[in-house]
Amino acid sequence: MKKIHQTAVVEDGAIIGEDVNIEAYAYVSSKAVLGDGVTIKQGARIIGNTKIADGGRVFSYAIVGDIPQDISYHDEENTGVIIGKNATIREFCTINSGTHKGDGITRIGDNAFIMAYCHIAHDCVIGNNVILANNATLAGHVEMGDYAVVGGLTPVHQFVKIGESCMIAGASALSQDVVPFCLAEGNRAYIRSLNLVGIRRRFAKEQVEELVKAYKFLFNQGVSIKDQANELIVKTSDENVKKMCNFIINTARGIPLAKGRD
């Protein structure tokens, strides 16, 4: 059964699923789609063409779907936000709609945990099971793989790609692409190690050992990381290692290495 507080504003045309709870002074636009079991807490705003799948929770004063902070944006049609199942979006987060410079949609996968005061800009593509800690900020067109984590107070430059199961430490500043399964830290952030805590939670011991061997080979001091990736990809049969190699080979912004590396 739907529960919509009498002071909430739900515009005509909004599609509201079963067991949705919309609290006092919340706002839901006419183009919004809320799946079953979604909760919109007091004062939260769901704007424009925003779709939130089943089980999502948007906490007080978060704003989802407003226009991007992009001076070239001019009331574009058919842009919006799509959020997967069981998302948690905490207080005062801002998630902006996409633009036609992307594919028009800002996308967030299933089971996202977005802590208070985070910002996700236009055209970001966020995978499943990601975590953004308090005050993490993603600029436009950032991509995050599944199970990636960004620590608190960390800004990420536009067009950066963060690979699967990466950890970006808190209070860092990231301006280049981070290889899957790695940990980056610092200002400017660079890759310091594998994200062993994260990959041990997901993979069997044998898979972790393959990633450890691959990391040591790829990040061999004094050797070009792209050359190493091109060599390793033809030798390995491990799918996770192939992900690392392909990511390095295809990077557009470069890989943030310790000083003295290329």
N, C-alpha and C positions, 0 to 999 in steps of 0.2 A: 504494500500500500504506500502510495506517495505521501510524503509529509512536506508541505510547502507553507512556510510561515506567512502569516497575513501581511507582514511588512516587506516580504521579498518581492522583487519584480521579475516575473517570468514573461517575456514578450510572447505574443501570439505567433505561432509557427515553430517555436522550440519543440524539439522531440525529447520527451522525458520518459525514461524507462521505468520499470517496476522497482518499488522499494527505494526510490530516490528520496533523499532528505535535503531540502533547501532551507537553510536557517535564516534568521532575521536579517533584513537589510541586504541580503545577497541579490545579485543581478545576473540574469541569464538572457542572452540575446535571442532574437527570433530565428537566427540561423544555427543555433547551438544544438548539439545532439549529445544527450547524456545517457549512458548505458544503465543497465540494471544495477541497483545498489550503490550508485554514486552519491557522495555526500558533498554538498557545497556549504562550507561553514559561514558563520556570520560575517557579512561585509565583503565576502569574496565576489569577484566579477568575472563572468565568463562571456567574452565579447566576440562578436563576429562569427565566422565560420569555424567554430571550434567543436571537435568531437572528442569526448572522453569516454573510453570503453568501460565495461563493467567493473565495479568495485573501486573506482577512483575516489580519492579524497582530496579536496582542495580546501586548505585551511584559511583562516580569517585574513582578509585584505590581500590575498594573492590576486593577481590580475593575469588572466590567461586569454590570449588571442587579440590583444590590442595591436594597433599598427606598429611597424618596426621603427626603430630609431635610425632612420636612413633618409637623408635629405633628398634622395632621388625618388622616394616613394610618393605616389600620387593617387590615393584611393583606388588601388588596383582591385579588380574583381577576381573572384575565384581563388583567393589566397586565404590561408587559415592555419590552424594547428590541429594535428591529430595525435592523441595520447592513448597508449595501449592500456591493457587491463591492470587493475590493482596498483595504480600510481598513487604515490603520496607526495603532495605538493604543499609544503609547509608555509607558514605565515610570511606575507609580503614578497613572495616570489613574483617575478615577472617573466612571462613567456610570450614572445612576440610572434605575430603571424609571419608567414613566408612572403616572398616577393617573386616576381617573374624573372628575376636574375638567378633564382634557384628553380625549383619546380613548382613554386607557389605555396609550398607547405612546410612548416616546421614540424618535424616528426620526433616523437618520443615513444620508445617501445614499452613492453610490459614490465611491470614490477619496478618502475623507477622510484627512487627515493630522493626527492629534491628538498633539501633542508632550507631553513628560513633565509630569506633575503637573497637567494640565488637569482641569477638572470640568465635566461636562454634566449639568444637573439634570433633574428630572422634566418630561416633556411637551415637551421641546425638539423642534423640527423643523428639521433641518439638511439643506441641499441637497447637490448633488454637487460634488466637487472643491473642498471647503472646506479651509482650513488654520487650526488653532488653535495658536499658538506657546506655548512653555512657560509654565505657570501661568495661562493664560487661563481664566476661570471664567464659565460661563453659568448664570444663575439659571433658575428654572422658567418654562416656556412661551416661552422665547426662540425666535425664528425667524431662520434664516440662509439667504439665497438662494445659488444656485449660484455657485461661484468666489469667495465672500467669504472674507476673511482677518481674523483677530483677532490682534493682536500680543501679545507676552508680558506677563504681569502686568496684564492688563486685565480688570476685572470688568464684566459686562453685567447690567443690572437686569432683573428678571422682566418678561415680556410685551413686551420690546423686539423690534422687527423690524429686521434688518440686510439691506438689499437686495442683489440680485445684483451681483457684482463689486465690492462695497465693500471698502475697507481701513480697519480701525480700528487706529490706531497703538498701539504698545506703551506700557505704563504710563499708559494713559488710563483713564477711568471713564465708561461710557456708560449714560445713563438715558433716552434718547429714540430714536426711529426714525431710521435713516440711509437716505437716498434711494439707490436703485440707482446704481451706477457712481461713487459719491462716496467721498472720503476724509475721515474724522473723526479728531480728535486733541484731547487735553487733558483736564483734570479741572476741571469736567465737560467731556466731549468735545463739540465742535461741528464742523459740516461746514466744511472749509477750502478744498476744491477738488474737482475730479474726480480719480478714481483713474486718472490717465493711464497709468501703468505697466501696470496691470492690463488696461485696455480696449484698449491698443495690442497687447497679446499676443493678444487674442481677435478683434478686429474690423478690417475694412479701413479704409483712410485716410478714405474718404468717410463711413463710419459714425461714426468718431471725430469728424470735423468736425461732424456733426449733433449729437452729444452735447455738444460744446463750445459750439455756438450755443444749445442748449437750456439748458445750465447758466447761461450769461450772462443769458439771459432770465428764468429761474426765480428766480435769486438776485440779481436787480436790487435794489440797496440802496434801502431806504425804501419798497418795494412789498410787499404781502402775497403770500407765496409761494403760498398756496392760490388767490388770485385769479389769479396768473400761470399756475398749473397748469390751472385751469379754462379760461383763454383759450387756452393753447397746445394743449391736447388736441384741440380742434376744428379746429385749423389743420394739425397735423402728420400725415404719413403714415408716419413712422418708428416702427417697433415699439418700439425701445429708448426713444425719447423718450416714447412713450405709457406705457411702464412707469414712468418717472420721474413723470409727471403723475398717473397713477392711484395710485401709492404716496403721493404728497403729499396728494391729495384724500381718501384713505381712512385716513390715519394716525389712530391712537387716542391715542398718547402724545405726539404733536407732533414737530416736526422741530427738531433742535438747531442753531440759527443763532447767528452771532456776536452779541454784545451790541448792542442797538439795533435788531435785526431783529424782524419779527413773522411 
